[in-house]
């Protein structure tokens, strides 16, 4: 097939999340023309353990998600209702949570557990901030120490993104964004050879690092194949970018580019970034550059995301019931108990793995809807607490992630923070942002500058005065229990 016969190319973003792999096929205008989701399990041997079956989640999952997203669009053209003619994938990029690690054999097959952020096997020290709190992603060094001891003969020690890029392109490659989260494992843009020697790790066992949005290789074909694996598709020389960070990808397509915006990613982890134009360092919070010149992000990850909310709802057997009508609010706003949402300790701002969840102020008149509402408010109180700590006047929340599809959660967030919540039109923000980085790797975009053009707003949830006034008293109680500013 000649180049003239090709339809405009699409790119595919793949997000290895905590509970599933999501994939999107996206046009140059940011239109989603195909999507897929491949679920996987989180494994908890105890409250201090958190891992994946890395073979299922990090290697097979991205392959299956890619095949499924191609199959989703191969049957019909989303705009014309006809079968597409020679749709071409120009690039693919995999995003994932950080940090993570597994040991692999020569074929790139994981042979040890896929360790995830917060797992006890990462708690061996690492760099700390001036206030004594751990630096960003303190688990990376501990993960490598444990894994190298568990399997010293491993061919490689790779994070989730490197396992996935190897599965797709035959090369284990991460980008500079992932490398920047690895603490002492990286120094001045290079692997810390002295530290590796002390851990018994050879540099050849570690993934290659490329700049964000740069090619890591091309999509490898199945043995004996000549073209794409799905009818109607042409993989051609599809470029595979270096594996990157999910939250970074969410950020670049969220549309939160004004001072006072608050980006909140409602995934398994709740990630909060307050946008400002001044570099301010706040004890317990992280400060990082925004991708928009002159802007700064303050905040970080919390355990008060879907891992907590879904757990609380599952206890109440609410997961499969019909949602509340309208805006998701139901019941008496004065009759809501209070959750502390720390099932597995808390990350920012406390950096304390010993914290645990608690449910307060229950009485015999409380029912499941009130306890569920309390879980949604708890997420909101965590966000409000970070905003208060940052000392920045917030104007709205820009919400991304799977949780945006739960109206009651968005309403609870609006009432708990007193801020309007603007959801994004595409909840799989990490996969969407990864698809944009795939365009950069394929030479279709010169920089990140065009990523904000992909931002589209979904539904808005405004605070309800009655619910907001009632939630105010519960927030004061939340702070009085020692978890606020």
N, C-alpha and C positions, 0 to 999 in steps of 0.2 A: 504493500500500500504506500503510495507516495505521500509526501508531506502535504500536497495540495488537497488530498482526500480526507485529511484529518479534520475532525471537529476541533474547536478550541480546546486546549488541554485543561484538564482538571488536576488538582493536587489532593492528596489524601493525608489527613492528620489522624494519628492514632494515639490515644491516651490510655496508658496502663494505670488504671485507678485502683483504689483499695479493694473494691468489690467487683469490678468488671473492667473489661477493655472496651473502649468506645472508638469508633472510626467514623469519619465524615469524608465524603468526596465533595470538593468545593470548587466552584468556578472562579474566574479571575475577579468577578464582581462580589465575591463573598457569598454567593448563593449555594446553599446546601442541596446537592442533587442526589445524594445517597447517604445512608447512615446504617450503622450496625452496632450491636452490643453483645459481647460475649462475657457472661458472668463467671466469676471464680470465687473461691472461698478465702476467708481470712481464718488463720489457724491461731487459736489462743490456748496454749497449754496451761496458762495461768494469767492472772491480771497483768503480769509483767512481761508476758511474751506476746509477740505479734509477728507473724510470718506468712508468706505465701508458699504454695507449691510452685516453685519458680519455673519448673518445666511447663506446667499448665498455664500459669498466669503471664509469664514473661516471654516464653518462646512460642508455645502453641497459640496462646491467646491473640497476639498481634497478627500471626499468619491467618488465623480463622477470621479475625475481624476484617482484615483486608479482603479476603475471599468473599465474605458476606456483604461488604459494602459494594463490591463489584457486582455481585449477584443482585443486590437490591436495585441497582439502576440499569442493569443489562436488559431487563424485560421491557422497559418503556422509557421514553424521554419525558422528563418531569414537566416540560413546558408544552410539548406538542402532542404528547400521548402516543408517540410512535417509538419504535425501536431505534436506539441511537446507532449511528453509523461510524464505527471506528473510533470510539471515544479513547482518547490518549491520556494516560497518567504520566504527567511530566515529573512529578516528585512526590516523595513520601517522607514524613517526619514522625518520629515516635517521641512522645512526651511521657513522663512518669514522675511518681513521687520521689522525694529525696529525704534522707539517704536510703539506700537499699544495697544488698550485696548477696552474692552466692558464689560458690566455686563451680567451675565448669571443666569438662573434659575436652579433648582435642576437637570434638565435633561441635563444641559449644553447648553441650547438654548439661544443664544444672545437676549437680551431684550433692549439694547440701541445701538446707532450708533457705528460702529467700527472705532474708532478714529485713524488717521494715522499721521505719522511724519509731523510736520509743521502746524497742525491744531491749530487754535487760542485758542482752549480750553486747550491747553497745556502750554500756556504762563503765568505761574504764579510764575516764579522765578526758584528755584532750584540752584544747585551749579554752580559757575562760576570759570573760570581759573584766574591765577594771572594777566593776561593782561586785565581782565574785560569781556572777551568773555564767552558765556555759555560753560559749560563742555559738553562732548559728550552726546547726546540724552537728552537735557534739558526738553523735553516734558513729560517724564514719570510721574513725580510727579503731574503735572497739569492735565494730563489725569485721574489719580486716584482720585484727588480731585473733578473734575467735575463729573465723573461717580458715585462716592460714594454719592455725593449730589443729583444727578439725580435719583438714585435708591438705597437708603440706605438699603432696605430690600433684596438686591440681594444675591443669594447663593454664587456667586463668582465674582471676578474682574480679568479677564483673558486676556492676549495678544492673538494675532492670533494663535501663535504656540500652546498654551495651549488649545484653543478651538478645534483645529484640532486633537491634541493627544487624547483629551477626545472623540471626535467623532469616532476615530479609535480604541482606546484601553480602553476607559472608565475611563481614568485618565488624569487630567489636569496637565501636566508636561512641564517645560521649562528646558533648560540646563544652565550651568554656563556662557556660552558665552552671552546668552540673559540677564541673571541676571546682568552681568557686565555692561550693558548699561543703567541700571535703576537709576543711580545717587543715590540720598539720600535714595531711597526706599530700597536699600540693603547696609549693612555695614558689612565688614569682613565676607562676605559669608552668611549672615543671613538677614532675613527681619528686617527692622528697626522698632522695636515694638513701640518705643516712638513716631515716626512720624505717624505710623498707628493709634495709639490711638488718636492723634490730628486730624486725618482725619475721625475718627469714623469707622475705618476698623479693623476687626478681622483677625488675622493671618490665620484662617481657611478659609477665603474667597480668599486667594491667592494661586497660583499654587505651586506644589512641585517643587523643584530644584534638578536636578541630574547632575553629571559631563558630559561634552560633550562626545558624543559617547557611552553613557550608556543607558541601557534599562529603559523604563518608563512603561513597561507592554507588553502584547501580543495583537495581533489583535483580536478584539471581532467579533464573528460571528453574522450574522443576526439571529433573533429568529427562531428556528427550523432547521437551517442549520446544515449539518454534515461535509461538507468539503468546499473548496473554492467556491466562488460565480460564477465563470466562468469555463466552461468546459475546461479541460486540465490543470487547475491550482490546486495546493494544497497549501492552506495557512498554513496548519500545525499549528505550534506554532510560527508564524511569530512575531518577536520581533518588538516593536515600540519604537524608541529612543526618548529621550527628545527633544522637539522642539528647533530649533537652528536658527542662523542668516544666511540669504541668502548670504550676501557679504562674510562672512567667508567661506561658502561652495564654492563659486566661486573661492576664493583665493587658496584653498588647491589643486585644480585640474587645475589651470591655467598654471602651468609650469614656472612661473615668479620667479626664485630662484637665480638670479644673480644681483649684485649691478649694478644699472643703468636701470634695467627693470622697466617699469611703467605699473601696472595693471590698466586697465580702463574697468569698467563694464558698458555697454551700455543698461541699463534698463530704467524704467521710471525716476529713479534717476541716474545721472552720478556719479559713485564712482571711485575715483582716488587714487592709492597708489604707491608712488615712493619707490623703494627698495634700501636700503642702509645698511651699516654695522656699522653705528654709531648712537647712540641715540641722536637725535637732536630735540629740541622743538622749533617750529616756531610759532610766534603769528598768531592766526587764524586757523592753521592747527592742525590736531591730529597726535600723534605719538603712535604707538602700536607695540607690538612684531610681527614679522613674525612667521609662524609656523616652518620655518627652523631655527635651532639654530644659533645664531650669526647675524641674519638679522633683520632689522627693517623696518616698513612701515610708511611713512609720507604722509598725504593727508587728504582725507575725502570725504563726499558726497556733490554734487552740484545739483542745480535744473535745470542745463543745459542738462538734459538727454532727454529721449523720450517724457516726458510730454511737454517739450518745442518744440522739433523738430517736433513731430507729430502734435502739435497744429499749428505750423507755416506752415507745409505742407498742413494741412487741409484747412487753409485760402486760399491757392493757388489752392485748388482742385487738388493736385498732388498725393494724397495718392493712388489712383487707376489707375494712368496712368502708361504706360510702363516705366521702368527705363532707364536711359541713357545707351547706348551700351558700351561694353568694361569695362574700369576701373571706370565708373560712372561720369567722367568729361565731361562737355559740355559747350559751350558758350565761351565767351571772359574772360580770367582770370583777365583782368583789369577792367571789368564791373561788379563788385560785391559790393553791399552795405554792411552795417555793422549792425548786431543785437547785442543788449545787451539782454541776454537770461533770464531775471529774472522775469518770470511771477508771481511768488509767493514769491518774495524776494529771498535771497540767503543764503545758509548754509555756509560751509567753502568757503573762508576764512573770509567772512564779518559778518556772523551771524546777518543779518539784514532783518527782515521780511517786511520792508517798501519799499525795492527796487522793481522796476517794469521794464518791458521790454521796449525797444525802438528800432526803426529802423531808421538808419541814412544814409545820403549821397545818397539818391535816386534821380534819375532824370527821365525825360520822356522816356529815351531810355531803362530803366531797365524793365526786364520781369520776369515772374514767376521762370524761371530756375535760374536766378541770385539771387533772393530773397531766394530760397530754398538752394542754395549753401551757402549763407550767414548764414543760420541757422546751417549748418554742420560746417562751420568754427568757429562759435561762441562757439560750444562745444570744438573745438580744442584750441581756445584761452584760455578757462577756464583751460583746462589741462595744456597748456604751462605756464600759470600764476602760477599754483600750483608748477610745476617743478621749475620755476624761484625762487619762494619763498623758496622752500626747499633747493635751492643752490646745487643741486646734478646734476652731468653730466649724462643725460639720454642717453641710447643707443637704446632703442626700446620700442614700446608700445605693450603690450599683451592684446588683446581685447576680451572680452567675452560679453554675453548677446544678446538679440534679435536684437539690432541695428547693430550687425556685419553682418547681412544679407542684409544690405542696402549698396551696393558698393559706392554710391556717398558720404555717410557719412564717410566711412572708408578712401576714397580718400581725402575728406576735412580734416579729422583728420591728415593724413600724411602731407599734404601740410601746414596746420596751425601750426603744431609743428615742422616740419622739421625732423620727425622721421619715420622709417619704422613701419608699423602696421601689426603685426602678429595676425590674428584672430585664435581663438580656433576652433577645429573641431566640437565640440558639443556646440552650442550657449547657451543651457540651463545649464549653468555652475553651478548655485545654486542647481538645481535638481541633477546634476551629483555628486557634492560634498556631497549632503545629502545622496545619495545612498552609498557613501563610509562610511559615519558615521554610516549608517545602518549596514554595514558589521562589524564595530567595536562593535556595540551594540549586534549583533548576535554572537560575539565571533569568527568571521572569520578573523579579523585583530587585531593585538595587539596594534597598535598605528596609528598615522597619517603618519608615515614614508613612507608608501607605496602609499600615495595619489598622489604624483607627477608622479608615473608611469601611471596614467590615463590621464595625460596631452598629448593632441595631437594637432598639429598645422594644421590650415586650410589654407586659402589664405593669401598671403602677399600683402600689398599695400605700395609701395615705394613713397616717395615724387616726384612730377613732378617739374622740375626746374622752368619752366615758372609760374606755379601756385603757387609754394612756394615763388618766388620772389614777386609776386603780393600780396600774403597774408601777407608778412612781413610788408608792409606799413599799411595794415588794422589792424594788431596786434598793431602797434605803436599807431594808432588811438584809438584802444580799451583801451590801457593802459592810454592814455591821457584823456579819458572820466572818469577816476577815478576808474576803475575796475581792474587795473593791479597792479603789485608789486610797 
